[in-house]
Amino acid sequence: MPQIVRAGAVSHVGRVRSNNQDSGLVGKHIHAVADGMGGHAGGDVASSIAVKFLAEHDVQFTSVSEAQEGLTALLHEANELIVDAARTHSELKGMGTTADVITRIGDEMVIGHIGDSRVYRYHSGELKQVTVDHTFVQRLVDAGRITPEEALVHPRRSVLMRVLGDVETAPDVDTYVVPAVDGDRWLLCSDGLSSYVDETQIAEVLARKVESSREVGDDLVQLALDNGAPDNVTVVVLEIGEKPLESIKPKVVGAAVNPMRYASNAPKRVKRLLPDVLQSRRKLAARPENEEFAAPTDEMFNRILAEEKRFRLMRRITWSAAVVMLIAVMVGASALVYSWTQTRYYVGEYNGNVAIYQGVNANIGSFELSEVIDETDLSVDDLNPYQRSQVTGTIAFATLAEAQDLVERLTNGTAPTQPDEEATPVPTSTPPPSPTSSATASATSGGE
């Protein structure tokens, strides 16, 4: 019969947080991960209460159905302890925690789940997420509104729809039953791992059979840190086999290692025997809505969804307005540039003859910034080599009169015939920077 032959638990505060709000448990029969929330003085307390309660009720169930009911009952009882602590200590108001609990019953693994911590199964070389996140974005994915890829970067991906803690309804726990197969590895982890490490990388680490579960856990946590994980990171790794590979000693990690700082005024439920826990099915009384953590109802889901629609609409309007404004600026700038080019002229070649162009000798894509306005009968071949090179290279002018004057001098043979003569305008393919060209005017008047 398959059994858990090795187990390890590792927890790290992460690269940014000042305290660890995660807790983890490797027990004789029950193993768990809890990710607390509610601020510096809340999240660590909530996860500690849940994990310590589970550690004190580390019992072996006799059947799958009993395990499903038992894990659900244990999480409900842990929830009441968290609520009682929050009622007693006002600074803990709004605290809560996720929880994933797993136990083996014969050749089955039974899981209790609430929140966005995850349980993965590595089987036959493939990694599969067994649990479904109780998050806002997961509901959007389930409803077909966004893709799983979009959920990874969604701005509300951290909004939880179900947790243990100071909320207004009893928690709804999901349970799963999955075969326990020799050679499988199971991973329980907080979102400090799953949010920052790709599942392909997780699978590669879990495939290292030569390493113990503790070493695999260390590698996974280090991988999350290497990827810059700012959040707490907690993992519990279990290995299934036929013969024990190491002695499994009960162990807690993370916030649950610390002494309990807040006591609950509730009856000592942690000392109850299992039958009492299983028989406890009472619902929490209705409480006023908590300002720090509203109960994740369908109304809340619909309200957030409406906010998302408004956000997307405003984002589209903003982007559209920005694009329109950018296009307007570009069109305006282009119009100004084109308008300026039409105040310029140059002398060049057209169909083998000397011609006067309006504009500048340049193109924007296939759009030409000049056109012939006067094609003369003077052939470029009739010019001397120096004049020919000047005309074919184009000669720019600030005014039409200056261009006409040069053409007239070329026709009459009075234009300079070599470089050492009084300078004519310097050939250029781009317009001069100033609106007038004193050098050209000088050259023109000097030629006369």
N, C-alpha and C positions, 0 to 999 in steps of 0.2 A: 504493500500500500504506500502511495506517495506520502511524503511528510516534508515539513520544513527542516532542511538539513543545515542551513546556515542563515544567519540574519545579522544585519547591521543597521545602525542609525547614526546619522551625522547631521549637525545643525550649525549654521554660521550666521552671524549678524548681517553679513553683506558689506558692500563697499561704502554705503552712505548712512544707513540707520545707526543710531546711537544705542539702541537696545534691541534685543531679540524678542519678537512677539510670536515666534513659532515655537511649537513643542512637538516632540516625537516620542514614540514608545515602541520598544521591542519587548514583548512579554513572553510568557510561556505559551499562551494560546492566542492572545489578542495583541494586535499591532496597529499603530495609529499614527496619524500626522494631523496637527491642527495649526491653522494660520490665524492668529488673532488680529483684531482691528479695534480701533477706538482710541487711538492716541497713545502717548507715552505711558499713561497710567491706566490703560485699559486693555489693550490687545494682549499683552503678555499675561495679564491676570486671567482673561477669558480662556486662552489656550491652555494655561496651566491647570485651571479648574477642570477642564474637560479631560485632559490627558491623565492627571492624577486620579480623577474619579475612575477612568477606564483601567488604570493600573491597579487600583484597589479592588476592581471587579474583574480581574484577569482569570476568568473561569472557562472551562471547556463545556461547550454545548453538546447535546446528545444527538441532535438531528439538524438538518438544514433549516427546516421551518422554525425550530426553536432558536436557531442562531439568527435568523432574520428578525424574529420578534425580539430576541434578546438584545441585539445590537441597536435596534430602533429604540427599545426601552432605555438602554443605557445612555443613548444620546439625548433622549427626552429628559432623563433625570439630570444629566450634566447641564442641560439647558436651564433647568429650574435653579440649580445651584448658581449658575452665572447670573440669572435674573435676580435672585435673592441678594447676591453680593452687590449688584448694581443698585438695588433698592436701599441697602444698608449704607453704602458709601456713595454719596452724590457725585464725587469726582469720577466715578466709573460709569456714569450714565451714558448709554449708547454703545457700550462695548459689546463685542461679539467675536465669534470665531467660526472658521470652517472646520470640518472634521471628516476624515476618512478612516474607517476602521475595517480591519480584515481578520478573518479567522479561518482555519481549515477544519472541515467536517468530513472525515473519510477522504474520498477522492474529489471533493468539491471545495472551492474557495468561496466564502460568503463575505460580502462587502456591505457596509453601511456608509452612505455618502450624503453630505450636504455642503454646499458652497462651491468654490472653484479650485480647491486642492484636488489632485488627480490620483487615480490608480491606473497604472499601466501594466500590461502583461507582455513579456518578451517570450514568444513561443515560436519554435522552428525557424529562427532567424528573422522573425518579423515582430515589430513593436506595435501594439494596439492599445489605444486609450479605452479603458473599460467604462469609466464613469463619464457622465455628461455634466458639463459645468452649469451651475445654477447662476448664470449671469445674464445681464440684459442683452449683450451681443449674441449669446447663444440662442436666446429666444428669437432674435432677428434672423439668425441663420436657420433655425428650425422653421420659421415662417416664410423662408425663401426671400427675405427682403435684402439680405447681404450674403456674400460668399464667405466661406471659412477664411479665405485669404484676406478679405476686407476686415473681418473680425479681429485679425491680429493687430491691426493698426487703428482700429476704431477708437475715437476719443472717449467713449464710455465703456471700454472693455473691462474696466475694474468695478463697474456697478454690479453688486451682488443682489440676486433676487431671493436667496434663501441662506440663512445662517443660524447658528446657535447663538442666543444672547438676548439682549434687552430690546425685543421687538414685541409687537402687539398680538401675535398669534403663536400657537404651538408650531414648532418646526416640522416640516414635511420631509422625512428622511427617505431617500431612495435606497433600495437594496438590490444587489446583483448576486447571481450564483454562476460561477464559471468553473470548468473542470480544473483540477490540480494535476498537472502532468509532469512526470519526471523530466528534469532538464530545464523546466521553465524558470524564469526569474520574474519576480513581481516587484514593482516600484510604487511606493506611495510618496508623493512629493507636494510641497507647497508651490505656489505660483512663482516663487523666486527662482525655481528651476525651469518650469515649463514656459514661462514668459520670456526667458532669455537664452534658452538652449534649444536648438532645433531637434526635432524628434529623430532625425537621422543620426545626429551626434549622440543622443541618448542611447539609441540602439547599438551604436558602435561600442560604447562603454559597457553596456549590459552583456555584450557578446563575449567579453573577456572572461572566459570560464576559469582561467588559471588564477584569477584574483578572488579573494574572499569577498563576502558581501560588504564588509566594512571598507575594504579597499575600493570596491566599486562605488560605494557611497562617497568616499573621499574624492575619487576622480570626478564624479558628477558635480559635487559642490565646487571643486576647483575649476571645472569647465564653466560653471555659471559665473564664478568670480572673474575668470579670464575674459568672459564676454561682457564684463562690466556691470553685473547684476547689482543694482542699488538696494534691492529688497533683501529681507532675510531669506535664507535658503535652507530647507530641511528635507532630508530624504530618509526613507526606510526601505532597505533592499532585502528581499526574501528569496531563497533559492529552494526549489523543490527537487527532491531526490528520493531514493529508496533507503539509503543508509545515512545516518548523521555524519556530518563532516566536522562539526565542532560543537562544543557545548554552548547552548544558547542561554545566556544569563539575562534576566529582566533588566531593562535599562531605559531611563528617560533622558532626553536631550533637549536643549533649547531652554526656553523660559521655565519649563517644569522642573528643571534642576534646582532652581532657587526656592528658598523657603516661602511658604504662602504668606503674603503680606496683608491679605484682606480675608477676614473670616466672615462666613455667612451666618445669619441668625436662623437659618432654616434648621429643621430637625436633622439629626445626624444620619441622613439617608446613605452616606458613603459607607455606613456600617451594616446596611441591610444585606441579607442574603439574597441570592439570585432569584428565588421564587417571589420574594417581595418586590424586586425590581420588575419582574415580568408582569406582576399583577397590577402595577401602577400604570394606569392609563388615563389619569385625569388630565384635563385640558387647563392651560393657563387662563386665568381670568382676563377679561378685556382690560387694557390699559390705555390711557391717553397717548396720542401719537407723540413719539419722541422727536424732538427737534433735530437731534444729531443723526438719528438713524430711523427713517420711516419704514414701516413694514412694507415689504415688497409685494404689494397687491397688484391685481390686474389693472386697477385704476391708475396706480403709479406707472405701470408699464405703458399704458396708453398715453399717459401724460408725457412721459419721457419720449415716447415715439412721436407725439405731436411736436415736442420741442425739437426733436431731430429733423422732422420735416421742415419746420420753420428755419432751423439752422442751415439745412441744405439749400432751401430757397434763397435765404439771404446771401449765402455763399455764392450761388449762381448769379444773383443780381449784382453782387459786389464785383465778381470776376467779369461779368458782362460789361458793367459800367467802366471798369478799368480798361478792358480791351477796347471799348468804343472810344474812351478818352485817349488811349495810346494811338489808335488809328487816326483820330482827329488831329493829334499833335503831329504825327508823321505826315499826314496829308497837308496840314498847314505849313510844316517846315519844307516839304517838297515843293509846295506852291511858291513859297518865298524864294527858294533856291532857283526854281525854274524861271520865275519872274526876273530874278537878278541876271540869269544867263542870257535872257533875251535883250538885255541892255548892252551886250558885248558883241563884237564883230571880229572877223578875221579874214585874211586873204589866203586862199589855198587853191588847190587844183580841182577841177571838175570836168570830166570828159576830156582831159588833155588840155584844157584852157584855164587861164587865170580866172578865178571867180571870187565874189565876196559872199561870205556866210554871215548870217545873224545867229548869235548864240556862242557856245563854246565847243571846242573840238573834243567832245566826250560823249559817252553813252551811259545810260542807266539800264542795264540789261539790254533789251532789244530796242529801247527807246532812245532815239538820238536827240541831243540837246542843241542841234543846229540845223539850219536849212539854207540852201542857196537862194540869195535874193537878187544876184546880178551876175550872170555868166557872160564874160567878155569874149571877144573874138581873138584875143591875144593868146597864141599857143604857148604853152610852157616850154616847148622845144625851141622857141625862138629866143628864149632868155639865155644869158650867159650862164656858165656853170654856177657861179655864186648866187645869182638871182634865182636860178632854178631850184637850188637846194633850199633857199629861204622860203620860196613859195610852197614847195612840196612839203616842207616841214611845218607850214602855216605860220602866219604873222598876225598876232593879236592886236586889236585896237580898242580903245574905249568908246569911240564914236564912229558912226558911219562915214562922216566927212573925212576922217583920217584915213579910213580904208580906201575910200574913193580917190583921195589924193595920191596914195601910193600907186594904185592901179593906173592912174593918169600918167604918173612919172615913168612907170614901167613901159607904158605904151609909147611915150615920147622919147624914151631912151635917156632920161635924166636921172633915173634912180641909181644909187651906188652900184658899182660893178665888182667891187672887191672889199674885203673886210677892213682894210686900212683907211678906206674913205670914211667920211662922216657917217656915223653909225645909223643904220636903219633899225627899226624895232627888232628886238631879239625874238627869234621864233620860239613859240611855246605851244604846248597842247592843252594848257590849263589857263584859266583867266587870271589876270594880275590881281593882287590883293586890294588895291585902291581903285576908287571909281574913275580916276583920271590917270593918264600916263604922260607925265611931263617929258619923259625921254622920247616917247613917240612923237609928241607935238614938236619937240625940238628938232628931231630928225627930219620931220616933214617940212618945217619952216626953213631949216637950214638947206634942204635940198632945193627949195625954190630960189 
